[in-house]
Amino acid sequence: MTYVVVARYRTRPGEQDTVLPLLDTMAAASREEPGNLAYRVHQGIEDPRAIVLYEEYATEADFTTHCATPHFREIVLEQVVPLLESRDVLRCAPRDEVTA
């Protein structure tokens, strides 16, 4: 079982070209963390200001550790968040598989 985080960002007008390279740097650093299984950055086709991050970790504790890293604090909290109009983070745990 893995722990998944889906973050939805909407940049302030014109800021997506600043935010996306920062998130690319964040993704590369995050993929090096123990327990990180995936970190993908997606941009909206119809709305280029819409950005979705898909993050997958081995455990919830790995995500908690991720949020305490210097790169999370410096890139996401200090540089990206001030350029956002909105930010929504959805934390997900897998459902137990149902057998028929």
N, C-alpha and C positions, 0 to 999 in steps of 0.2 A: 504494500500500500504506500502511496506517495501523498505528499501534501502540495496542493496547487494554489497559486495565487494569481488572480487576474486583476490587473490594475488598469483602470480606464482614465486616461488623461484627456483634457481638452485644453489646448494651448490658447494663450491670449492671441488676438489677431496678429499675424506675421511672425510669431515666435517659433513656429514649428521647425524652421530651418536652423534655429539655434538649439532647440531641445533635442532633436533627433540625433545629431552627432554626440551630444552628451550621453544620451541613452545607449548609443552604440558602444561608447567607452565603458559605461556601466555594465552592459551585457557581457562584454569581454572579461571584465574583472570578476563579475559574479560567477561566470562559468568555471573559474579557477577555484572557487570555494569548495571545501569538502561538503558533501551532501547536496550540492546543486546538480540537478539532473538536466535542467533546461532553463534557458532564459532567452526569450525571443521578443523582439520589438516589431510591432505591426503598425502601419499607418492606414487610416481610412482612405478608401478610394473616392467615395463621394464627398467626403469631408476631410481634407488633408490635415486639419487641426486636431482630428480625433486620433489618439494613439492608444494602442492596447499592448500591455506587457503580459506575456504568459511566462510564469515562473513555476518550475517544478523542483521540489526538494524531497529528499529521502524521508525527512521527518519535520514536524512542526518546529522542533528545536533548531534544526538547520536554518529555517527561515528566520527565527528569532535571532540567531547568530548573525545572519546576513544583514539584518536591520541595525546591528551594532557595529558593522564594519566602517572604517574610515571612508571608503569609497561611497558607501550608501549615504552617509552623513554629508560628505563634501559635494557629491554630484547631485544626488536626488534632493535632499533636504535644503541644501544651501543654494544650488544653482538652478535646478529644474522647477521645483515647487513654486518659487516666486514668478515663474513665467507661465503658470497655468491659470486658466479660468476655473477649472474644476478638476477634482481628483477623487476617484472612487476605488476602493480596494476591496476585493471579494476574496476571502480565504475559503478554500474548499477541501473537504476530505472525501475520499472515495466512498461511495455507497457499497455496502456489502452486496456481493453478487447473489442474486436470487436464483435458486435452482428450480426448474419446473418439474 
